[in-house]
Amino acid sequence: MSRPVPAATPRLSFPAEWEPHAATWTSWPFDDELWEGQLATARRDFAGLVATIARYEPVVLNVRDDDTERDARQRLAAAGAHEGAITFHRVPLNDVWFRDNGPLFVREEDGSVALTDWGFNAWGGKYAPWDDDDRAPLAVSRTLGMRRYEVDAIMEGGALELNGRGVCITTRSCLLTPTRNPGLSEGDIEALLARWLGAQQVVWLGAGLEGDHTDGHVDTIVRFAAEDVIVASVDEDEDDPNHATMQANLEVLRSLRTPEGRPYDIVELPLPQRSAYLGPNRLPLTYANWYVGNGFVVVPVYGDPNDERALATLRPLFPGRDVIGLPASGLITGGGAFHCVTQQQPVGPVARSET
């Protein structure tokens, strides 16, 4: 259950990702054990990501200690990053997936920006410890002097896809797993999303990609490209376990209607042709984990035959933005890509904290 809300608390809404950003928040990778020996390649991909975003908008880069910051500065300089666009933010962290362990920024009725602080338990208790990650939104609130709404429920940003007009897409396989919010029903979760993010309609898909340790985050499979345009991942290999899952999700989306009663424009986005593994574990390779910012879209690519086809599918959907494919084969070894490690702070005056 959510904690009691004061009567004076304004209505909140979650702006669409393509609305103007004040900054992108993200965290520099650390701890080779967490990355199962792939830290260097993850940092290589990350340097390219941060350097690219910094060409278009400010970046706040979380670093947990001196060694992490030193490595970030060196790699970003080598990548040609615009140093003046990057602010280094010192904060304790257990892991780097700031879409999930960071705050979800929201807009109040008067246009000011606040943040919601949901509970975080490392995707259902999979990776202990997570106490520093759970406190990350509080650290951001204190840094910005921003009003913080604490929600007594587990939630990860990657589990939610919102179009800025009150429609939210998610998956049952993730949000209904008992390791997150035991005892909460679909209706309970819908009420939370309505109260804290302004979701007027919640669309429930079945599941996500095979090998996704998040239990099926929607941001690896289905995304809004505009308020009435939905991009859905498809697997063309009928023998792949992802094929049936993606088709089932596609059927739900095809039957969906906008609040005005019109069908959505559904765009099919192929998954990479090749599978990749880290030891015995399949990695959730996907192009849908893109990130939209001020004048750009960064799309993960993997040296796969479908890379160019995916970029060609996405470019017409984002007029006025540079759609850029960046290597993510190192980053995906941790289970995610560009959307998973970023969080947008919308443009707007800061709703000031009272503490």
ZAMARGU-4260 file (C-alpha; in steps of 0.2 Angstrom, whole numbers, plus 5000, padded with zeros to 4 digits):
<rodrens>
0) 5000/5000/5000 | 5005/5018/4997 | 5009/5029/5012 | 4995/5042/5016 | 4996/5057/5004
5) 4992/5074/5011 | 4977/5082/5004 | 4987/5097/4997 | 4998/5085/4987 | 4996/5090/4969
10) 4991/5078/4955 | 5007/5070/4947 | 5011/5065/4930 | 5025/5056/4921 | 5031/5066/4906
15) 5035/5056/4890 | 5053/5053/4887 | 5053/5063/4871 | 5048/5079/4880 | 5063/5091/4883
20) 5076/5086/4896 | 5085/5096/4909 | 5098/5082/4910 | 5101/5064/4909 | 5106/5055/4925
25) 5116/5039/4923 | 5129/5029/4933 | 5147/5024/4929 | 5150/5005/4929 | 5161/4997/4943
30) 5165/4981/4951 | 5172/4968/4939 | 5163/4954/4949 | 5146/4961/4945 | 5150/4961/4927
35) 5157/4944/4927 | 5174/4949/4920 | 5166/4961/4907 | 5169/4977/4916 | 5181/4984/4903
40) 5170/4981/4888 | 5155/4988/4898 | 5165/5004/4901 | 5170/5005/4883 | 5152/5005/4878
45) 5147/5017/4892 | 5160/5030/4887 | 5152/5030/4869 | 5135/5032/4877 | 5139/5046/4889
50) 5150/5055/4876 | 5136/5055/4863 | 5122/5061/4875 | 5133/5075/4881 | 5134/5082/4863
55) 5115/5085/4865 | 5111/5089/4883 | 5118/5089/4901 | 5123/5073/4909 | 5124/5070/4928
60) 5136/5055/4930 | 5135/5046/4947 | 5151/5039/4953 | 5153/5030/4969 | 5171/5033/4973
65) 5188/5041/4968 | 5193/5026/4957 | 5177/5025/4948 | 5177/5044/4944 | 5195/5043/4939
70) 5191/5029/4927 | 5176/5038/4920 | 5186/5054/4917 | 5200/5045/4908 | 5188/5035/4896
75) 5177/5050/4893 | 5192/5061/4888 | 5198/5047/4876 | 5180/5046/4869 | 5181/5065/4865
80) 5166/5069/4878 | 5162/5087/4880 | 5168/5089/4898 | 5158/5105/4901 | 5142/5095/4899
85) 5145/5082/4912 | 5143/5084/4931 | 5151/5071/4942 | 5139/5066/4956 | 5147/5057/4971
90) 5134/5044/4978 | 5136/5027/4986 | 5128/5013/4974 | 5127/4994/4973 | 5124/4994/4954
95) 5122/5005/4939 | 5105/5002/4932 | 5098/5020/4936 | 5082/5017/4926 | 5077/5005/4940
100) 5086/5011/4956 | 5085/5029/4953 | 5070/5041/4955 | 5056/5043/4943 | 5054/5061/4939
105) 5036/5068/4938 | 5028/5084/4934 | 5016/5093/4947 | 5000/5102/4941 | 5009/5119/4940
110) 5023/5112/4929 | 5036/5110/4942 | 5047/5094/4943 | 5047/5083/4958 | 5053/5065/4960
115) 5045/5049/4966 | 5055/5037/4977 | 5049/5019/4975 | 5056/5005/4984 | 5070/4994/4976
120) 5075/4977/4980 | 5086/4972/4966 | 5073/4964/4954 | 5065/4953/4967 | 5080/4950/4979
125) 5091/4943/4966 | 5107/4953/4969 | 5111/4957/4987 | 5115/4970/4994 | 5104/4984/4987
130) 5102/4996/5002 | 5113/5009/4994 | 5103/5008/4977 | 5087/5009/4987 | 5093/5026/4995
135) 5099/5033/4978 | 5083/5043/4975 | 5085/5052/4992 | 5102/5057/4987 | 5096/5064/4971
140) 5082/5074/4980 | 5095/5081/4992 | 5107/5086/4978 | 5093/5095/4968 | 5084/5101/4983
145) 5069/5093/4975 | 5052/5088/4983 | 5052/5069/4985 | 5037/5058/4986 | 5041/5041/4994
150) 5030/5027/4989 | 5029/5011/4999 | 5030/4999/4985 | 5043/4991/4974 | 5044/4997/4957
155) 5058/4998/4943 | 5057/5011/4929 | 5061/4998/4916 | 5045/4989/4920 | 5035/5004/4914
160) 5032/5012/4897 | 5022/5028/4897 | 5017/5039/4883 | 5014/5055/4893 | 4995/5055/4890
165) 4991/5043/4904 | 4994/5026/4895 | 5006/5014/4903 | 5012/4997/4897 | 5019/4984/4908
170) 5021/4965/4910 | 5013/4953/4922 | 5028/4942/4923 | 5038/4957/4931 | 5025/4967/4942
175) 5015/4952/4948 | 5030/4942/4954 | 5028/4938/4972 | 5046/4943/4976 | 5042/4962/4973
180) 5025/4966/4980 | 5017/4951/4988 | 4999/4953/4991 | 4996/4967/4978 | 4984/4963/4964
185) 4984/4971/4947 | 4971/4983/4953 | 4982/4988/4968 | 4996/4991/4956 | 4986/5001/4944
190) 4980/5012/4958 | 4998/5016/4963 | 5003/5020/4945 | 4988/5031/4944 | 4991/5040/4960
195) 5010/5043/4958 | 5013/5043/4939 | 4996/5048/4932 | 4993/5032/4923 | 4974/5032/4918
200) 4976/5016/4908 | 4987/5001/4912 | 4990/4989/4898 | 4996/4972/4904 | 5007/4961/4892
205) 5012/4943/4897 | 5031/4942/4898 | 5047/4948/4891 | 5063/4941/4883 | 5071/4924/4888
210) 5086/4927/4899 | 5080/4944/4906 | 5084/4943/4924 | 5072/4957/4928 | 5057/4945/4925
215) 5052/4953/4909 | 5055/4972/4909 | 5044/4980/4895 | 5058/4992/4890 | 5067/4978/4881
220) 5052/4973/4871 | 5039/4987/4868 | 5041/5006/4868 | 5031/5021/4863 | 5039/5031/4849
225) 5025/5044/4850 | 5009/5045/4860 | 4999/5034/4847 | 5014/5024/4840 | 5020/5008/4848
230) 5035/4999/4843 | 5034/4980/4847 | 5049/4968/4846 | 5046/4952/4835 | 5057/4937/4833
235) 5056/4929/4816 | 5063/4913/4821 | 5048/4902/4825 | 5059/4890/4834 | 5066/4903/4846
240) 5056/4904/4863 | 5055/4923/4861 | 5044/4920/4845 | 5028/4915/4854 | 5030/4927/4868
245) 5032/4942/4856 | 5018/4936/4845 | 5006/4935/4860 | 5011/4953/4866 | 5009/4959/4848
250) 4991/4953/4848 | 4987/4962/4864 | 4994/4978/4856 | 4984/4976/4840 | 4968/4975/4850
255) 4972/4991/4860 | 4963/5007/4857 | 4968/5025/4861 | 4957/5035/4873 | 4949/5042/4857
260) 4945/5025/4851 | 4957/5023/4837 | 4970/5009/4835 | 4988/5013/4838 | 5001/5013/4824
265) 5010/4997/4828 | 5028/4995/4821 | 5036/4979/4822 | 5055/4979/4826 | 5065/4964/4824
270) 5076/4956/4837 | 5094/4953/4833 | 5096/4937/4823 | 5110/4930/4834 | 5109/4924/4851
275) 5122/4928/4864 | 5127/4920/4880 | 5137/4924/4896 | 5142/4906/4902 | 5125/4896/4902
280) 5114/4912/4903 | 5106/4919/4887 | 5108/4938/4886 | 5092/4948/4882 | 5098/4957/4866
285) 5086/4969/4859 | 5085/4986/4849 | 5070/4992/4859 | 5081/4997/4874 | 5084/5014/4865
290) 5085/5031/4874 | 5077/5047/4868 | 5084/5064/4872 | 5085/5082/4866 | 5088/5079/4847
295) 5094/5062/4848 | 5089/5043/4850 | 5103/5031/4854 | 5100/5013/4849 | 5110/4998/4855
300) 5118/4988/4841 | 5128/4972/4842 | 5137/4969/4826 | 5122/4959/4821 | 5114/4957/4803
305) 5098/4965/4809 | 5107/4981/4816 | 5105/4992/4800 | 5087/4985/4798 | 5082/4990/4815
310) 5090/5008/4813 | 5080/5010/4797 | 5064/5005/4805 | 5067/5018/4819 | 5073/5033/4810
315) 5056/5038/4802 | 5048/5037/4819 | 5059/5051/4826 | 5058/5066/4814 | 5070/5080/4819
320) 5081/5068/4830 | 5097/5060/4826 | 5095/5041/4827 | 5112/5034/4832 | 5117/5016/4833
325) 5130/5013/4847 | 5139/4997/4852 | 5131/4988/4867 | 5138/4971/4867 | 5148/4974/4882
330) 5134/4983/4892 | 5122/4969/4888 | 5132/4957/4897 | 5125/4965/4913 | 5107/4962/4907
335) 5102/4978/4899 | 5107/4992/4887 | 5105/5011/4885 | 5087/5014/4892 | 5091/5003/4907
340) 5106/5014/4913 | 5098/5031/4910 | 5085/5042/4918 | 5078/5058/4911 | 5075/5074/4921
345) 5062/5084/4913 | 5063/5103/4910 | 5054/5113/4922 | 5056/5123/4939 | 5061/5112/4953
350) 5048/5108/4966 | 5057/5113/4981 | 5059/5101/4996 | 5052/5106/5013 | 5067/5097/5022
</rodrens>
